[in-house]
Amino acid sequence: MATSCRFDSGLRHQGFQLNDRESFISVQYLRAVAALLVVLHHARNRRDWLFNPLEDFYGGTTGVDIFFVVSGFIMFTAARGEQVGTFVWRRLVRVAPLYWMATLLMLTLAVSGGEVQTADRLVSLVKSLLFFPHFSVDFPDQVWPYFIPGWTLNYEMFFYALFAVGIAVGRPLVATSCIIVSLVAVGLAVEPEEAIGLTYTNLLLLEFLAGMWIGYVQAKHGFRSLLGVLLPIGFVLIFLVGENVLLRGLCAAAILVGALSLESVMPKLNLLKALGDASYAIYLFHVPALFVAAAAVKRLALPQGWLQFGVMIAACMLASMAVGLVIRRFVEQPLLRSLRTPPNLLSSRMTN
């Protein structure tokens, strides 16, 4: 702990302002790309009526790796100087309400579609709303919540909890890093089989760690433009390394470093920026959007082939983007504005 004390004190002496709130357009672009990769992954799911040359392509799942690295970067860059109560409140209102809405929407659709809500499903629903990792009712070998895309949010919320501990002890970077490394080491040594152990010791946590340290280097030195070559290299390699979590994390980190290196020459693309702002809404609500888009394309009765597949992907992408932008504008932004300030009682208790 003495070492971490000297380290974080050194950050202040080296010119860091621990309450910086820098905005990087390159990071917003990456958030948009990550969300659209996830949309692509689900859009190319197998359907009996669809010609699907990408049925065995799982590269879209790499959007999650990019999200996790970017999340670590954002936390270090934008939140390391916050008070614990403020940090916890802002992360909670940023993630939970929209996720709860998406989960309850899926419940409504399931019930209206005739799905019987058994006791196991209702328990899964409650655990999901509380971000409690558990095995899926329908896929017993997967640690998935009731609303399957929410599995990533179990990791996000756990990372936020660890970062809050780091803030509480005054060493957000080093303390959080030490906890993550320790948990991953325990996971490798013990090889847990329970859902909580599988989640809270997973190698995926290292992606948040990578993002934080990229944020540290960015704050201290920045990245030279010549490292911009890592952006295309990272994107090529991340699609080639398969399911190796460590390699995917390294590629996602390379992508972020490459993007940050090109920050000063990034063109301003309003649509891509808006999609980055709406990336969370796109991620949460693209599933029902895909359902509607796929049903519409099926009704077109196009002959199986590349035209049919192209129309399907385009419809899914456009529908997901449109839904995400609408929810961002009329639901997420008003919600965040109304919940921006934590309750006085909560704030005072959590910062003492």
C-alpha positions in Angstrom: 0.0 0.0 0.0 2.9 2.4 0.6 4.0 1.8 -2.9 0.6 2.7 -4.3 0.5 5.8 -2.1 3.8 7.0 -3.5 2.6 6.2 -7.0 -0.7 8.0 -6.9 0.9 11.0 -5.1 3.4 11.0 -8.0 0.5 11.5 -10.4 -0.4 14.7 -8.8 3.1 16.0 -8.8 3.5 15.1 -12.5 0.8 17.5 -13.4 -2.3 15.3 -13.4 -5.6 16.9 -12.5 -7.5 14.0 -10.9 -10.8 15.4 -11.8 -10.2 15.9 -15.5 -13.1 15.2 -17.8 -11.5 15.0 -21.1 -13.6 14.0 -24.1 -12.1 12.0 -26.9 -14.0 11.8 -30.2 -12.0 8.8 -31.2 -13.3 6.9 -28.1 -16.9 7.8 -29.1 -16.2 6.4 -32.5 -15.0 3.2 -31.0 -18.1 2.9 -28.8 -20.2 3.2 -32.0 -18.2 0.6 -33.8 -18.3 -1.8 -30.8 -22.1 -1.5 -30.6 -22.5 -2.1 -34.3 -20.2 -5.1 -34.1 -22.5 -6.6 -31.5 -25.5 -5.8 -33.7 -23.8 -7.5 -36.6 -23.2 -10.6 -34.5 -26.8 -11.0 -33.6 -28.1 -10.0 -37.1 -26.2 -12.9 -38.7 -27.7 -15.5 -36.3 -29.0 -18.5 -38.1 -32.5 -18.3 -39.6 -33.9 -21.1 -41.7 -35.2 -18.8 -44.4 -32.1 -16.7 -44.7 -29.0 -17.2 -46.9 -26.2 -16.6 -44.4 -22.6 -16.6 -45.4 -21.6 -15.3 -42.0 -23.3 -18.0 -39.9 -19.9 -19.2 -38.6 -18.4 -15.7 -38.2 -18.2 -14.7 -34.6 -16.0 -11.5 -35.0 -18.9 -9.4 -33.9 -18.4 -10.5 -30.3 -15.2 -8.6 -30.3 -17.3 -5.5 -29.8 -17.6 -6.5 -26.1 -13.8 -6.6 -25.7 -13.6 -3.1 -27.2 -16.3 -1.9 -24.8 -14.5 -3.3 -21.8 -11.2 -1.7 -22.7 -12.9 1.6 -23.4 -14.8 1.4 -20.1 -11.5 1.1 -18.2 -10.1 4.1 -20.1 -13.2 6.2 -19.4 -13.3 5.4 -15.7 -9.6 6.4 -15.2 -9.9 9.5 -17.4 -13.3 10.9 -16.3 -14.0 9.5 -12.9 -10.8 8.9 -10.9 -11.3 12.2 -9.0 -14.9 11.8 -8.0 -16.1 11.2 -4.5 -17.2 7.6 -3.8 -20.9 8.5 -3.3 -20.9 10.6 -6.5 -19.1 7.9 -8.5 -21.5 5.1 -7.3 -24.6 7.2 -8.0 -23.5 8.2 -11.5 -22.5 4.7 -12.5 -25.8 3.3 -11.1 -28.1 5.8 -12.9 -26.0 5.5 -16.1 -26.4 1.7 -16.3 -29.3 0.4 -14.2 -32.5 2.2 -15.3 -32.1 1.6 -19.0 -31.0 -2.0 -18.4 -34.1 -2.5 -16.2 -36.3 -1.1 -18.9 -34.7 -3.4 -21.6 -35.1 -6.4 -19.3 -38.7 -5.7 -18.5 -39.4 -5.1 -22.2 -38.1 -8.6 -22.9 -40.2 -10.0 -20.1 -43.3 -8.3 -21.6 -42.5 -9.7 -25.1 -41.9 -13.2 -23.7 -45.2 -13.1 -21.8 -47.2 -11.8 -24.8 -45.6 -14.5 -26.9 -47.0 -17.2 -24.6 -43.8 -18.0 -22.6 -44.7 -19.3 -19.2 -42.8 -17.6 -16.4 -41.8 -20.4 -14.1 -40.3 -19.9 -10.6 -36.8 -20.4 -12.0 -37.4 -17.7 -14.6 -38.7 -15.2 -12.0 -35.7 -15.9 -9.8 -33.4 -15.3 -12.8 -35.3 -12.1 -13.5 -34.7 -10.8 -10.0 -31.0 -11.8 -10.0 -30.7 -10.1 -13.4 -32.1 -6.8 -12.2 -29.7 -6.9 -9.3 -26.7 -7.7 -11.5 -26.1 -11.0 -9.7 -24.3 -13.5 -12.0 -26.1 -16.9 -12.4 -26.5 -19.7 -14.8 -29.2 -19.3 -17.4 -32.4 -21.2 -17.2 -32.5 -21.9 -20.9 -28.7 -22.4 -21.4 -27.5 -24.0 -18.1 -23.8 -23.9 -19.1 -23.8 -20.2 -19.7 -23.7 -17.4 -17.0 -26.4 -15.3 -18.6 -29.1 -13.1 -17.1 -32.8 -13.2 -18.1 -32.0 -10.6 -20.7 -28.9 -12.2 -22.3 -27.0 -9.1 -23.4 -26.9 -8.0 -19.8 -24.1 -10.5 -19.1 -21.6 -7.8 -19.9 -23.2 -5.5 -17.4 -22.5 -7.9 -14.6 -18.8 -7.4 -15.4 -19.2 -3.6 -15.8 -21.0 -3.2 -12.4 -18.4 -5.4 -10.7 -15.6 -3.3 -12.2 -17.3 -0.1 -11.0 -17.5 -1.6 -7.5 -13.8 -2.4 -7.6 -13.0 1.1 -8.9 -15.2 2.6 -6.1 -13.0 0.7 -3.6 -9.9 2.2 -5.3 -11.4 5.7 -5.0 -12.3 5.1 -1.3 -8.7 4.2 -0.4 -7.4 7.1 -2.5 -5.6 5.0 -5.0 -8.1 4.3 -7.8 -5.6 3.1 -10.4 -3.2 0.9 -8.4 -5.7 -0.4 -5.9 -8.2 -1.4 -8.6 -5.3 -3.0 -10.7 -4.1 -5.0 -7.7 -7.6 -6.3 -6.9 -8.2 -7.3 -10.5 -4.8 -9.1 -10.9 -5.4 -10.9 -7.6 -8.9 -12.0 -8.5 -7.7 -13.3 -11.9 -4.8 -15.1 -10.3 -7.2 -16.8 -7.9 -9.4 -17.8 -10.8 -6.5 -19.4 -12.6 -5.4 -21.2 -9.5 -8.8 -22.4 -8.2 -10.8 -22.7 -11.5 -14.2 -21.9 -9.9 -17.3 -23.6 -11.2 -19.9 -21.3 -9.6 -21.4 -18.4 -11.6 -20.1 -15.8 -9.3 -16.6 -17.2 -9.2 -16.5 -17.6 -13.0 -17.5 -14.0 -13.4 -15.5 -12.3 -10.7 -12.2 -14.0 -11.5 -12.6 -14.0 -15.3 -9.7 -13.0 -17.6 -12.1 -10.4 -19.1 -11.4 -8.2 -16.1 -7.9 -7.6 -17.5 -9.5 -5.7 -20.3 -10.7 -3.1 -17.9 -7.3 -3.0 -16.4 -5.7 -2.4 -19.8 -8.1 0.5 -20.4 -7.2 2.1 -17.1 -3.5 1.9 -17.8 -3.9 3.3 -21.3 -5.7 6.2 -19.7 -2.8 6.7 -17.4 -0.3 6.8 -20.3 -2.6 9.1 -22.2 -2.8 11.5 -19.3 0.9 11.4 -18.6 2.5 11.3 -22.1 -0.2 10.9 -24.8 0.4 8.7 -27.8 2.4 9.6 -30.8 0.6 9.6 -34.1 2.9 6.9 -35.5 1.1 4.5 -33.2 -2.0 5.1 -35.3 -1.0 2.0 -37.3 -2.2 -0.1 -34.3 -5.8 0.9 -35.2 -6.1 -1.1 -38.4 -3.6 -3.8 -37.2 -5.7 -4.3 -34.1 -9.0 -4.6 -36.0 -7.5 -7.2 -38.4 -6.0 -9.3 -35.7 -9.0 -9.2 -33.3 -11.0 -11.0 -36.0 -8.2 -13.7 -36.4 -7.3 -14.6 -32.8 -10.5 -16.6 -32.2 -11.8 -16.9 -28.6 -8.5 -16.4 -26.8 -9.5 -13.7 -24.2 -5.9 -12.5 -23.6 -5.2 -12.0 -27.3 -8.6 -10.3 -27.9 -7.9 -8.0 -25.0 -4.5 -7.1 -26.4 -6.0 -6.4 -29.8 -8.7 -4.2 -28.3 -6.1 -2.3 -26.3 -4.1 -1.8 -29.5 -7.2 -0.5 -31.2 -7.8 2.0 -28.4 -4.1 3.2 -28.5 -4.3 3.5 -32.2 -7.5 5.6 -32.1 -6.1 7.9 -29.4 -2.9 8.4 -31.4 -5.0 9.7 -34.2 -7.3 11.9 -32.1 -5.9 15.1 -33.4 -6.5 14.2 -37.0 -9.9 12.5 -36.5 -12.5 14.0 -38.8 -15.7 15.1 -37.2 -18.4 12.7 -38.3 -21.6 13.8 -36.6 -23.5 10.6 -37.2 -20.7 8.4 -35.9 -20.4 10.6 -32.9 -24.1 10.4 -32.2 -24.0 6.6 -32.5 -21.2 6.6 -30.0 -23.3 8.7 -27.6 -26.2 6.2 -28.2 -24.0 3.1 -28.1 -25.4 1.9 -24.7 -29.0 2.3 -25.9 -28.1 0.5 -29.2 -26.6 -2.3 -27.3 -29.6 -2.8 -25.0 -32.4 -2.3 -27.4 -31.0 -3.8 -30.6 -32.5 -7.2 -29.9 -36.2 -6.2 -30.3 -35.2 -4.0 -33.2 -33.6 -7.0 -34.9 -36.8 -9.0 -34.4 -38.9 -6.4 -36.1 -36.3 -5.9 -38.9 -36.0 -9.7 -39.6 -39.8 -10.1 -39.7 -40.0 -7.3 -42.2 -37.3 -8.7 -44.5 -38.9 -12.2 -44.3 -42.2 -10.8 -45.5 -40.4 -9.4 -48.6 -40.0 -13.0 -49.6 -36.7 -12.3 -51.4 -35.0 -15.3 -53.0 -32.2 -16.7 -50.9 -28.9 -15.2 -51.9 -26.6 -12.2 -51.4 -29.3 -9.6 -52.1 -31.5 -11.1 -49.4 -28.6 -11.2 -46.9 -27.5 -7.7 -47.8 -31.1 -6.4 -47.2 -31.3 -8.3 -43.9 -28.0 -6.9 -42.5 -28.8 -3.3 -43.7 -32.3 -3.5 -42.2 -31.0 -4.8 -38.9 -28.3 -2.2 -38.7 -30.6 0.7 -39.6 -33.3 -0.4 -37.3 -30.9 -0.8 -34.4 -29.3 2.6 -35.0 -32.7 4.3 -35.3 -34.0 2.7 -32.1 -30.8 3.5 -30.2 -30.8 7.2 -31.3 -34.5 7.6 -30.4 -34.1 6.0 -27.0 -30.9 8.1 -26.4 -32.7 11.3 -27.3 -36.1 10.8 -25.6 -35.4 8.4 -22.8 -31.8 8.2 -21.7 -30.8 11.8 -21.9 -33.9 13.1 -19.9 -33.4 10.3 -17.4 -29.7 11.2 -16.9 -30.5 14.9 -16.5 -33.2 14.2 -13.9 -30.9 11.8 -11.9 -27.7 13.8 -12.3 -27.4 14.8 -8.7 -27.2 12.1 -6.0 -29.6 12.4 -3.1 -28.0 14.5 -0.3 -28.4 11.8 2.3 -26.9 9.1 0.0 -24.1 11.4 -1.0 -23.2 12.4 2.6 -23.2 8.8 3.8 -21.2 7.4 1.0 -18.5 10.0 1.1 -17.9 9.9 4.8 
